[in-house]
Amino acid sequence: MIGILNIGLGNVQSVYNAIYENGYDPVFINTPEQLADLSHFILPGVGNFNAVMKRLEQLGFVSAINDLIARGTPTLGICLGMQLLATTGVEGGEIKGLNAISAKVPAITPLQGLRVPHVGWNEVNFCQKHPVFEEIKDGRDFYFVHSYHVTCQHSKNVIATTDYGESLTCVIATKNVIGVQFHPEKSQKNGMQLLENFCEWDGCFEQNT
């Protein structure tokens, strides 16, 4: 069973539709108790890091998501969902994240006349292989919308980067957890392939040391 977190923060219907179009029957997750029966979990995100973390804590999702990850359930964070996997974020005031991956989430620094937020199509360049990117070639474009970015403490957790005046980490992973800064559900063929790969992923990943 593929679950998509749905707590009223951002439109998750497009993620649901993309998973459904790939031939799966996803379910919306509204309560922490529903996490117990999932084969795969998707943490989408649009909004403010601080506000969403407080909402997750209020609803009892923080410990439930941590338990799900500890059980080895394949987990995908999308956009803000990827950022929430980090140790801390500063958007809306510094606050602890889920700490699935040792990382921080600072604001993007405007460089070379580039605007923030970073919006539009941009290349994703792989640092290491990951099963969720099987059959997706290096340097393919995905669709981004973000003003903050993840900086990992350890390079072994960085799967891919994108260039926006500087190199920004855009895919992170550890064990059964992967996060993507872009929106696969808005990234056409390559995004659909990524989501299909995730739904078939067993959660195993041998990362660089």
C-alpha positions, -999 to 999 in steps of 0.1 A, spaced: 0 0 0 15 34 -11 5 62 13 7 99 5 6 123 35 -24 146 33 -28 170 62 -42 200 44 -9 217 36 -4 220 -1 -21 202 -31 -12 165 -30 -37 155 -57 -11 158 -85 11 133 -67 -18 109 -62 -27 112 -99 8 105 -110 11 74 -89 -24 62 -101 -14 68 -137 16 45 -132 -9 17 -123 -9 18 -85 -37 25 -60 -23 51 -36 -41 62 -4 -41 95 14 -28 94 49 -47 116 74 -38 100 107 -5 86 122 -22 52 127 -25 47 90 13 46 86 14 12 102 2 -8 71 21 9 43 46 -7 19 58 28 7 54 63 21 54 96 2 60 129 21 51 157 -3 54 193 6 44 228 -3 47 255 24 67 267 53 92 244 70 85 257 105 47 256 101 46 221 86 69 206 113 47 221 140 17 207 123 33 173 121 41 174 158 6 186 167 -10 157 148 14 131 162 31 124 129 67 130 139 73 100 160 51 79 137 71 88 106 103 81 125 90 47 135 80 40 99 115 49 86 131 28 114 110 -2 102 126 1 68 96 13 48 107 30 16 101 67 20 102 95 -5 103 132 4 93 157 -24 103 194 -24 95 206 12 91 169 20 128 164 12 137 194 34 117 180 63 140 149 63 169 172 74 181 179 110 171 215 111 155 242 89 154 280 93 123 290 73 99 307 96 124 304 125 149 276 132 133 243 141 142 207 142 133 185 112 127 147 111 165 142 112 164 112 89 195 126 72 221 148 89 216 181 70 205 217 73 181 238 52 193 274 46 179 299 21 192 300 -14 216 329 -19 208 349 -50 238 348 -73 247 361 -108 214 379 -111 194 347 -106 160 351 -89 149 334 -58 128 312 -57 144 289 -82 115 281 -105 115 261 -137 132 232 -155 168 224 -146 193 196 -151 198 169 -124 234 157 -123 241 124 -105 269 120 -79 261 83 -74 236 57 -86 203 50 -68 176 24 -77 149 52 -78 167 67 -108 170 35 -128 166 41 -165 168 79 -160 199 94 -178 222 118 -162 216 155 -169 179 152 -175 156 181 -167 131 182 -138 108 209 -126 119 229 -95 101 255 -72 120 263 -41 136 291 -21 155 269 4 180 241 -2 194 211 17 231 210 27 242 175 39 268 170 66 281 139 47 287 137 10 276 100 10 240 113 14 242 134 -18 228 116 -48 225 145 -73 230 182 -77 216 210 -99 233 242 -109 216 275 -100 246 299 -99 261 274 -76 259 236 -71 227 228 -50 220 194 -37 187 182 -52 186 145 -43 195 130 -9 193 95 4 202 70 31 191 34 35 153 33 28 149 71 26 152 93 -5 143 130 -10 141 150 -42 140 188 -43 121 190 -76 86 178 -84 85 145 -102 48 147 -106 53 178 -127 84 165 -146 67 145 -173 83 113 -186 113 113 -163 93 122 -133 68 94 -140 97 69 -143 111 81 -110 77 75 -92 73 41 -108 108 32 -97 100 43 -62 68 23 -60 88 -8 -70 118 -1 -47 125 -25 -19 142 2 2 177 -12 -2 205 12 -12 242 8 -10 256 43 -7 291 56 -11 312 56 20 
